[in-house]
Amino acid sequence: MTTRRRILLSVAVLALMACGAVLYTPDRDRAVLEAQYLARPSDLRLIDGVRLHVRDEGPRDAEAIVLIHGLGASLHTWEPWVRDLSTTHRVVRFDVPGHGLTGPDPANDYSDARSLRLLHALLDSLQLDRVLLTGHSLGGRLAWSYAAEHPERVARLVLIAPDGFASPGFEYDKPAEVPSVLGVMRWVLPAPLLRANLTPAYSDPARLTDSVAGRYHDLMLVPGNRDALLSRLRQTVLTDPAPRLSRITAPTLLLWGEDDAMIPVQNAEDYLRLIPNANVVRLPGLGHVPFEEAPAEALVPVRAFLEGDGSAGD
């Protein structure tokens, strides 16, 4: 190798090392994050071997609503809705393992079956025999799966852009295809990069505030969460949802942003075809996270559903 090539190679290596040093994103101190995002120490509850971050708000004698967030989010995503709903309902929300302040599952089990067992154990620990269950995206898949498995525990069901049907990279009966490049996020996750990945969830990117984007980034850096997120993706094995959806007995409201670029609103037709008592409300001008993008507007049909006669019909 010539001297010139050695110099160029050395410069290239140094440049890569410099870029890595600049972009390297270590985990944050958990105590610091808890000081910022944990309301009360008692919100960390030991449920089936997992220290689950749970918030339980509103009147204890009111109908209980359980909210399950989507992939990469946390219980904080529901904050605008909780401020309203907790005036009339008991509202329970939690960080799904591998998310928020719950952190990773010590068993390293991120299968849907494990998540459903945790949900069941949480409801038992709170002595909630029958609830209104609400889930978004991944949380929607968990919510409808639970409603199919335990119809006696779910009085009504709200599904916001739920996941569950096969899509590119997520075929039935086989592990999901997780691009190897995603593994880089374990070491490199600068805030601008995460924000760029959050933006497509909004119809109007201007509605993604610095505060919300910063919260997503902070909680992604809880020790173990990035590894857990990758593990959940790799452990996801979808099965044909049709037989289970047809077993749902709870009146069901499907809520979908018409501009959803993550899970298209057209997917609602599959749920309407299979769930016996379901209705869909399409939200014009909103994307994948309507409860963040326009919380008051998105809550209107949910309130109507709660205050109706229990039917999901128009």
Residue, then its C-alpha position, 0 to 999 in steps of 0.5 A: m500500500t502506498t503512503r498516499r493510500r495509507i493516509l487516505l485510509s487513515v483519514a477515512v477511519l478517523a472520519l468514521m470514528a468522528c461521525g460515530a462519536v458525534l452520533y453515538t446515543p447512549d442510554r440515559d440514567r433511569a433515575v433522571l428519567e423517573a424524576q421527569y416522567l414518573a408521577r408517583p413511586s407507587d405507579l411502578r407495580l410488580i405484575d407477573g415478574v415485571r415492574l410495570h409503570v401504571r397510572d390509575e386515575g379518576p373516580r374509583d367507582a366509575e366505569a373503567i377504561v384501559l388504554i394500551h399504547g402503540l409501538g415505541a410510545s408510552l402511557h404519556t401518549w394518552e395524556p390529552w384524553v386522560r385529562d378529559l376522560s378521568t373526569t367521568h371514568r376511572v382511567v388505567r394506562f400502562d407502559v407495555p414492557g420494552h416501552g417507557l418506564t416499564g423498561p425491558d421484561p426480565a424474561n425477554d419475552y415480548s410475544d403477544a401471549r406474554s403481553l396478554r398474560l400481563l394485561h390479564a394479571l394487571l386487571d386482576s390486581l386492580q380488581l377490574d372485572r369488566v372494562l372498556l378496552t382501548g388500544h392503538s396500533l400494536g396496542g390495538r392488536l393486543a386489545w382485540s386479541y384480549a377481547a376475543e380471548h376474554p369476552e367476559r372482561v370487555a364491555r366495549l372495545v375501541l380500536i385506533a388504527p389497530d395492527g393484526f393483518a399481514s403486511p409487507g415484512f409481516e407474514y402469517d405464521k413466521p417471524a417478522e422480517v426485521p432489517s439488520v440496519l434497525g440494529v444500529m438504533r441500539w447505538v445511534l439514535p440522535a433526536p433529529l433522526l427519531r423525530a424524522n421517523l415520528t413525522p409520518a405518523y402525523s398528517d400535519p407534521a407541524r402538530l408534532t411538538d418539540s415536547v412530544a418528540g423529546r419525550y419519545h426520544d427520552l423514553m426510548l433511551v431508558p436502559g434496555n428499551r432499544d434492545a427490547l423493541l428490537s426483540r419485540l419486532r423479532q418475536t412478533v409472529l402474526t396469525d390469521p386474525a379472522p377466527r379470533l375477530s369473529r369471537i369478539t362480542a363487545p360493541t366495537l368502535l374503529l377510529w381511523g385517521e384518513d391520512d394514516a400513512m402507517i396502517p391505511v384506513q382501508n384496513a378498517e373494512d377487514y375489521l368491519r367484515l369480521i367483528p360482529n358489532a363494529n362501526v368505523v369513524r374516519l377522521p379527515g385530515l388526521g394521521h396515525v396518532p389522532f389522539e396526539e394530533a387533534p385530541a379534542e376532535a378525535l375524542v368526540p366519537v369516543r365520547a359518543f360511543l361511551e355515552g350511547d346505548g352500547s351499540a357500535g352502530d351509527 
